[in-house]
Amino acid sequence: MTSPGQIFTLFLLSLTAVLSSACLSQPHPALKYFTLETKPETFPGADIPAPNRRTLLIGTVTTTENSDGQALIYRLGDNHYEPDFYNVFIAPPVRLLADTETQHLNRTSHRLRVVDSPGLTLADFGLETYIEALHGDYRPTPPLAVLNLRFTLNDLRPTQSRVVLDKTYPCLWPLKNVTPDGLVAALSLCLTDSLNRLVRELDEVAH
């Protein structure tokens, strides 16, 4: 004859088996990957490069925010940030930004020929980039994409070695769609705006 204690034990084992089976039957959320894309602005004469184009080396891109991960970051409180491990950049943001900068500036700069490694050519200028902020801020209504980039342009020519530009471009872009897709789209618009502003200033100082 089965005792009450044995009946309870069997009940717990059965319940555990049912719950485990239910958990296993639930599909795991699929990872979704994103990249940052820009739309270079068309500048007068950009399709006719200057005869004395200088070489610009895209240097190190650094960040303290999301530096070791690829997850999208949501700011939910003054000191509360949450990573979204199911919606991630396809590569670390520092690498994405370096690649995007190279392509964007090479397509739009009138005075600079952009490279991402020095090779056999000594670069005239070097561009360092620091990501001060890259996240979605969900405290206001509507939420905002936040992208703050600091650019430092160094004149690398031996007789003129100095910093010729050190500027931060802050960007807050309202989200049309409060989704991961909407956040990345807004971040891409921020990046487009920042790089279009940067190339105008680079062409002014790169002589």
ZADO-1210 file (C-alpha; in nm, 4 decimals, padded with zeros to 6 digits):
<atoms>
<atom x="00.0000" y="00.0000" z="00.0000" code="MET" pos="1"/>
<atom x="00.1359" y="00.3461" z="-00.0971" code="THR" pos="2"/>
<atom x="00.1793" y="00.5881" z="00.1915" code="SER" pos="3"/>
<atom x="00.0725" y="00.9580" z="00.1720" code="PRO" pos="4"/>
<atom x="00.4395" y="01.0598" z="00.1706" code="GLY" pos="5"/>
<atom x="00.5114" y="00.8365" z="-00.1274" code="GLN" pos="6"/>
<atom x="00.2065" y="00.9737" z="-00.3110" code="ILE" pos="7"/>
<atom x="00.3300" y="01.3308" z="-00.2555" code="PHE" pos="8"/>
<atom x="00.6781" y="01.2380" z="-00.3754" code="THR" pos="9"/>
<atom x="00.5355" y="01.0814" z="-00.6912" code="LEU" pos="10"/>
<atom x="00.3259" y="01.3948" z="-00.7475" code="PHE" pos="11"/>
<atom x="00.6321" y="01.6171" z="-00.7230" code="LEU" pos="12"/>
<atom x="00.8263" y="01.3975" z="-00.9627" code="LEU" pos="13"/>
<atom x="00.5393" y="01.4013" z="-01.2111" code="SER" pos="14"/>
<atom x="00.5038" y="01.7790" z="-01.1848" code="LEU" pos="15"/>
<atom x="00.8774" y="01.8272" z="-01.2377" code="THR" pos="16"/>
<atom x="00.8671" y="01.6046" z="-01.5455" code="ALA" pos="17"/>
<atom x="00.5720" y="01.7985" z="-01.6906" code="VAL" pos="18"/>
<atom x="00.7363" y="02.1368" z="-01.6299" code="LEU" pos="19"/>
<atom x="01.0667" y="02.0181" z="-01.7759" code="SER" pos="20"/>
<atom x="00.8888" y="01.8873" z="-02.0834" code="SER" pos="21"/>
<atom x="00.7029" y="02.2158" z="-02.1242" code="ALA" pos="22"/>
<atom x="01.0263" y="02.4155" z="-02.1000" code="CYS" pos="23"/>
<atom x="01.1986" y="02.1937" z="-02.3550" code="LEU" pos="24"/>
<atom x="00.9067" y="02.2250" z="-02.5940" code="SER" pos="25"/>
<atom x="00.9209" y="02.6071" z="-02.5870" code="GLN" pos="26"/>
<atom x="01.1206" y="02.7425" z="-02.8834" code="PRO" pos="27"/>
<atom x="01.4207" y="02.9543" z="-02.7861" code="HIS" pos="28"/>
<atom x="01.4161" y="03.3100" z="-02.9261" code="PRO" pos="29"/>
<atom x="01.6357" y="03.3378" z="-03.2333" code="ALA" pos="30"/>
<atom x="01.9232" y="03.5833" z="-03.2365" code="LEU" pos="31"/>
<atom x="01.8724" y="03.8806" z="-03.4671" code="LYS" pos="32"/>
<atom x="02.1761" y="04.0528" z="-03.6124" code="TYR" pos="33"/>
<atom x="02.2110" y="04.4187" z="-03.7112" code="PHE" pos="34"/>
<atom x="02.4644" y="04.6444" z="-03.8765" code="THR" pos="35"/>
<atom x="02.5039" y="05.0217" z="-03.9056" code="LEU" pos="36"/>
<atom x="02.4480" y="05.1757" z="-04.2477" code="GLU" pos="37"/>
<atom x="02.4966" y="05.5318" z="-04.3689" code="THR" pos="38"/>
<atom x="02.3867" y="05.7386" z="-04.6665" code="LYS" pos="39"/>
<atom x="02.6743" y="05.9636" z="-04.7733" code="PRO" pos="40"/>
<atom x="02.5761" y="06.3186" z="-04.8563" code="GLU" pos="41"/>
<atom x="02.6534" y="06.4454" z="-05.2035" code="THR" pos="42"/>
<atom x="02.8951" y="06.7372" z="-05.1877" code="PHE" pos="43"/>
<atom x="02.9654" y="06.9691" z="-05.4815" code="PRO" pos="44"/>
<atom x="03.2794" y="06.8509" z="-05.6549" code="GLY" pos="45"/>
<atom x="03.3134" y="06.5357" z="-05.4421" code="ALA" pos="46"/>
<atom x="03.3151" y="06.3242" z="-05.7584" code="ASP" pos="47"/>
<atom x="03.6174" y="06.5241" z="-05.8823" code="ILE" pos="48"/>
<atom x="03.8940" y="06.4644" z="-05.6277" code="PRO" pos="49"/>
<atom x="04.1378" y="06.7442" z="-05.5552" code="ALA" pos="50"/>
<atom x="04.4685" y="06.7002" z="-05.7434" code="PRO" pos="51"/>
<atom x="04.6703" y="06.7063" z="-05.4197" code="ASN" pos="52"/>
<atom x="04.4614" y="06.4652" z="-05.2126" code="ARG" pos="53"/>
<atom x="04.6080" y="06.3790" z="-04.8753" code="ARG" pos="54"/>
<atom x="04.6044" y="06.0323" z="-04.7209" code="THR" pos="55"/>
<atom x="04.3867" y="05.9782" z="-04.4149" code="LEU" pos="56"/>
<atom x="04.4471" y="05.6759" z="-04.1954" code="LEU" pos="57"/>
<atom x="04.1435" y="05.5522" z="-04.0027" code="ILE" pos="58"/>
<atom x="04.2963" y="05.4697" z="-03.6673" code="GLY" pos="59"/>
<atom x="04.1690" y="05.3200" z="-03.3473" code="THR" pos="60"/>
<atom x="03.8012" y="05.3267" z="-03.2566" code="VAL" pos="61"/>
<atom x="03.7513" y="05.2933" z="-02.8809" code="THR" pos="62"/>
<atom x="03.4604" y="05.3002" z="-02.6410" code="THR" pos="63"/>
<atom x="03.3697" y="05.2425" z="-02.2789" code="THR" pos="64"/>
<atom x="03.0077" y="05.1609" z="-02.3598" code="GLU" pos="65"/>
<atom x="02.9322" y="04.8069" z="-02.4787" code="ASN" pos="66"/>
<atom x="03.3042" y="04.7685" z="-02.5462" code="SER" pos="67"/>
<atom x="03.3176" y="04.3944" z="-02.4942" code="ASP" pos="68"/>
<atom x="02.9811" y="04.2965" z="-02.6369" code="GLY" pos="69"/>
<atom x="02.7572" y="04.3220" z="-02.9386" code="GLN" pos="70"/>
<atom x="02.4168" y="04.3375" z="-02.7687" code="ALA" pos="71"/>
<atom x="02.1932" y="04.6389" z="-02.8169" code="LEU" pos="72"/>
<atom x="02.1845" y="04.8481" z="-02.5000" code="ILE" pos="73"/>
<atom x="01.8693" y="05.0045" z="-02.3530" code="TYR" pos="74"/>
<atom x="01.8815" y="05.2813" z="-02.0931" code="ARG" pos="75"/>
<atom x="01.5842" y="05.2319" z="-01.8605" code="LEU" pos="76"/>
<atom x="01.6832" y="05.4606" z="-01.5703" code="GLY" pos="77"/>
<atom x="01.9422" y="05.7203" z="-01.4756" code="ASP" pos="78"/>
<atom x="02.1857" y="05.4444" z="-01.3788" code="ASN" pos="79"/>
<atom x="02.0085" y="05.1440" z="-01.5270" code="HIS" pos="80"/>
<atom x="02.1226" y="04.9961" z="-01.8593" code="TYR" pos="81"/>
<atom x="02.0027" y="04.6610" z="-01.9953" code="GLU" pos="82"/>
<atom x="02.1702" y="04.4559" z="-02.2721" code="PRO" pos="83"/>
<atom x="01.9480" y="04.2750" z="-02.5209" code="ASP" pos="84"/>
<atom x="02.1256" y="03.9468" z="-02.5879" code="PHE" pos="85"/>
<atom x="01.8762" y="03.8415" z="-02.8572" code="TYR" pos="86"/>
<atom x="01.9233" y="04.1556" z="-03.0698" code="ASN" pos="87"/>
<atom x="02.2904" y="04.2125" z="-03.1410" code="VAL" pos="88"/>
<atom x="02.5273" y="04.3853" z="-03.3795" code="PHE" pos="89"/>
<atom x="02.6828" y="04.1508" z="-03.6326" code="ILE" pos="90"/>
<atom x="03.0287" y="04.2624" z="-03.5106" code="ALA" pos="91"/>
<atom x="03.1565" y="04.4715" z="-03.2180" code="PRO" pos="92"/>
<atom x="03.0500" y="04.8353" z="-03.2628" code="PRO" pos="93"/>
<atom x="03.4124" y="04.9544" z="-03.2730" code="VAL" pos="94"/>
<atom x="03.4768" y="04.7375" z="-03.5788" code="ARG" pos="95"/>
<atom x="03.1510" y="04.8295" z="-03.7471" code="LEU" pos="96"/>
<atom x="03.2246" y="05.1959" z="-03.7011" code="LEU" pos="97"/>
<atom x="03.5798" y="05.1731" z="-03.8359" code="ALA" pos="98"/>
<atom x="03.4585" y="04.9955" z="-04.1513" code="ASP" pos="99"/>
<atom x="03.1685" y="05.2374" z="-04.2006" code="THR" pos="100"/>
<atom x="03.3916" y="05.5438" z="-04.1517" code="GLU" pos="101"/>
<atom x="03.6372" y="05.4188" z="-04.4120" code="THR" pos="102"/>
<atom x="03.3684" y="05.3587" z="-04.6743" code="GLN" pos="103"/>
<atom x="03.1718" y="05.6757" z="-04.5989" code="HIS" pos="104"/>
<atom x="03.4653" y="05.9183" z="-04.5954" code="LEU" pos="105"/>
<atom x="03.6283" y="05.7627" z="-04.9014" code="ASN" pos="106"/>
<atom x="03.3069" y="05.8175" z="-05.0978" code="ARG" pos="107"/>
<atom x="03.2508" y="06.1762" z="-04.9902" code="THR" pos="108"/>
<atom x="03.5794" y="06.3510" z="-04.9130" code="SER" pos="109"/>
<atom x="03.7111" y="06.5831" z="-05.1805" code="HIS" pos="110"/>
<atom x="04.0571" y="06.6303" z="-05.0284" code="ARG" pos="111"/>
<atom x="04.1299" y="06.2968" z="-04.8585" code="LEU" pos="112"/>
<atom x="04.2065" y="05.9467" z="-04.9779" code="ARG" pos="113"/>
<atom x="04.1064" y="05.7170" z="-04.6942" code="VAL" pos="114"/>
<atom x="04.2892" y="05.3981" z="-04.5913" code="VAL" pos="115"/>
<atom x="04.2454" y="05.1681" z="-04.2932" code="ASP" pos="116"/>
<atom x="04.6073" y="05.0508" z="-04.2835" code="SER" pos="117"/>
<atom x="04.9217" y="05.2483" z="-04.3683" code="PRO" pos="118"/>
<atom x="05.0741" y="04.9920" z="-04.6033" code="GLY" pos="119"/>
<atom x="05.3674" y="05.1366" z="-04.7934" code="LEU" pos="120"/>
<atom x="05.2269" y="05.4889" z="-04.7889" code="THR" pos="121"/>
<atom x="05.2912" y="05.7225" z="-04.4982" code="LEU" pos="122"/>
<atom x="04.9612" y="05.8823" z="-04.4031" code="ALA" pos="123"/>
<atom x="04.9321" y="06.2591" z="-04.3887" code="ASP" pos="124"/>
<atom x="04.6513" y="06.2527" z="-04.1309" code="PHE" pos="125"/>
<atom x="04.5218" y="06.0059" z="-03.8749" code="GLY" pos="126"/>
<atom x="04.1672" y="05.9924" z="-03.7401" code="LEU" pos="127"/>
<atom x="04.0923" y="05.8542" z="-03.3946" code="GLU" pos="128"/>
<atom x="03.7324" y="05.7891" z="-03.2884" code="THR" pos="129"/>
<atom x="03.5854" y="05.7495" z="-02.9430" code="TYR" pos="130"/>
<atom x="03.2289" y="05.6252" z="-02.8912" code="ILE" pos="131"/>
<atom x="03.1009" y="05.8153" z="-02.5892" code="GLU" pos="132"/>
<atom x="02.7460" y="05.6749" z="-02.6126" code="ALA" pos="133"/>
<atom x="02.5672" y="05.4202" z="-02.8298" code="LEU" pos="134"/>
<atom x="02.2325" y="05.3013" z="-02.6941" code="HIS" pos="135"/>
<atom x="01.8592" y="05.3496" z="-02.6853" code="GLY" pos="136"/>
<atom x="01.7271" y="05.5837" z="-02.4158" code="ASP" pos="137"/>
<atom x="01.3817" y="05.4584" z="-02.3155" code="TYR" pos="138"/>
<atom x="01.3209" y="05.7111" z="-02.0381" code="ARG" pos="139"/>
<atom x="01.1612" y="05.9872" z="-02.2496" code="PRO" pos="140"/>
<atom x="00.8554" y="05.9614" z="-02.4747" code="THR" pos="141"/>
<atom x="00.9221" y="05.8894" z="-02.7531" code="PRO" pos="142"/>
<atom x="01.2433" y="05.6970" z="-02.6789" code="PRO" pos="143"/>
<atom x="01.5660" y="05.8213" z="-02.8359" code="LEU" pos="144"/>
<atom x="01.8621" y="05.6708" z="-03.0152" code="ALA" pos="145"/>
<atom x="02.1783" y="05.8137" z="-02.8570" code="VAL" pos="146"/>
<atom x="02.5079" y="05.8265" z="-03.0465" code="LEU" pos="147"/>
<atom x="02.7865" y="06.0566" z="-02.9275" code="ASN" pos="148"/>
<atom x="03.1112" y="06.0367" z="-03.1222" code="LEU" pos="149"/>
<atom x="03.4348" y="06.2205" z="-03.0542" code="ARG" pos="150"/>
<atom x="03.6764" y="06.2593" z="-03.3462" code="PHE" pos="151"/>
<atom x="04.0418" y="06.3600" z="-03.3179" code="THR" pos="152"/>
<atom x="04.2318" y="06.4393" z="-03.6371" code="LEU" pos="153"/>
<atom x="04.6106" y="06.4363" z="-03.6138" code="ASN" pos="154"/>
<atom x="04.8412" y="06.5880" z="-03.8725" code="ASP" pos="155"/>
<atom x="05.1066" y="06.3167" z="-03.9043" code="LEU" pos="156"/>
<atom x="05.3481" y="06.4954" z="-04.1344" code="ARG" pos="157"/>
<atom x="05.6871" y="06.5208" z="-03.9575" code="PRO" pos="158"/>
<atom x="05.7122" y="06.8976" z="-03.9747" code="THR" pos="159"/>
<atom x="05.3498" y="06.9594" z="-03.8734" code="GLN" pos="160"/>
<atom x="05.2675" y="06.6854" z="-03.6209" code="SER" pos="161"/>
<atom x="04.9769" y="06.8199" z="-03.4158" code="ARG" pos="162"/>
<atom x="04.6069" y="06.7845" z="-03.3412" code="VAL" pos="163"/>
<atom x="04.4117" y="06.9848" z="-03.5987" code="VAL" pos="164"/>
<atom x="04.0590" y="06.8822" z="-03.5020" code="LEU" pos="165"/>
<atom x="03.9110" y="06.7511" z="-03.1773" code="ASP" pos="166"/>
<atom x="03.5337" y="06.7562" z="-03.1747" code="LYS" pos="167"/>
<atom x="03.2349" y="06.5695" z="-03.0353" code="THR" pos="168"/>
<atom x="02.9178" y="06.5218" z="-03.2363" code="TYR" pos="169"/>
<atom x="02.6250" y="06.4377" z="-03.0061" code="PRO" pos="170"/>
<atom x="02.3093" y="06.2993" z="-03.1630" code="CYS" pos="171"/>
<atom x="01.9633" y="06.2246" z="-03.0204" code="LEU" pos="172"/>
<atom x="01.7193" y="06.0770" z="-03.2709" code="TRP" pos="173"/>
<atom x="01.3547" y="05.9976" z="-03.1846" code="PRO" pos="174"/>
<atom x="01.2501" y="05.6390" z="-03.2539" code="LEU" pos="175"/>
<atom x="00.9682" y="05.6040" z="-03.5063" code="LYS" pos="176"/>
<atom x="00.9320" y="05.2391" z="-03.4118" code="ASN" pos="177"/>
<atom x="01.0031" y="05.1308" z="-03.0545" code="VAL" pos="178"/>
<atom x="01.1637" y="04.8037" z="-03.1623" code="THR" pos="179"/>
<atom x="01.5221" y="04.6826" z="-03.2046" code="PRO" pos="180"/>
<atom x="01.4876" y="04.7499" z="-03.5799" code="ASP" pos="181"/>
<atom x="01.3681" y="05.1017" z="-03.5043" code="GLY" pos="182"/>
<atom x="01.6586" y="05.1653" z="-03.2689" code="LEU" pos="183"/>
<atom x="01.9233" y="05.0511" z="-03.5181" code="VAL" pos="184"/>
<atom x="01.7597" y="05.2537" z="-03.7958" code="ALA" pos="185"/>
<atom x="01.7743" y="05.5658" z="-03.5777" code="ALA" pos="186"/>
<atom x="02.1365" y="05.4953" z="-03.4776" code="LEU" pos="187"/>
<atom x="02.2248" y="05.4655" z="-03.8476" code="SER" pos="188"/>
<atom x="02.0643" y="05.8050" z="-03.9128" code="LEU" pos="189"/>
<atom x="02.2704" y="05.9501" z="-03.6279" code="CYS" pos="190"/>
<atom x="02.5872" y="05.8001" z="-03.7720" code="LEU" pos="191"/>
<atom x="02.5049" y="05.9347" z="-04.1182" code="THR" pos="192"/>
<atom x="02.4537" y="06.2838" z="-03.9780" code="ASP" pos="193"/>
<atom x="02.7757" y="06.2735" z="-03.7750" code="SER" pos="194"/>
<atom x="02.9929" y="06.1484" z="-04.0628" code="LEU" pos="195"/>
<atom x="02.8448" y="06.3985" z="-04.3096" code="ASN" pos="196"/>
<atom x="02.9257" y="06.6792" z="-04.0658" code="ARG" pos="197"/>
<atom x="03.2734" y="06.5365" z="-04.0081" code="LEU" pos="198"/>
<atom x="03.3695" y="06.5145" z="-04.3750" code="VAL" pos="199"/>
<atom x="03.2869" y="06.8814" z="-04.4294" code="ARG" pos="200"/>
<atom x="03.5228" y="06.9775" z="-04.1458" code="GLU" pos="201"/>
<atom x="03.7944" y="06.7362" z="-04.2589" code="LEU" pos="202"/>
<atom x="03.7990" y="06.8843" z="-04.6059" code="ASP" pos="203"/>
<atom x="03.8387" y="07.2319" z="-04.4559" code="GLU" pos="204"/>
<atom x="04.1480" y="07.1430" z="-04.2506" code="VAL" pos="205"/>
<atom x="04.3144" y="06.8825" z="-04.4775" code="ALA" pos="206"/>
<atom x="04.5471" y="07.0985" z="-04.6865" code="HIS" pos="207"/>
</atoms>
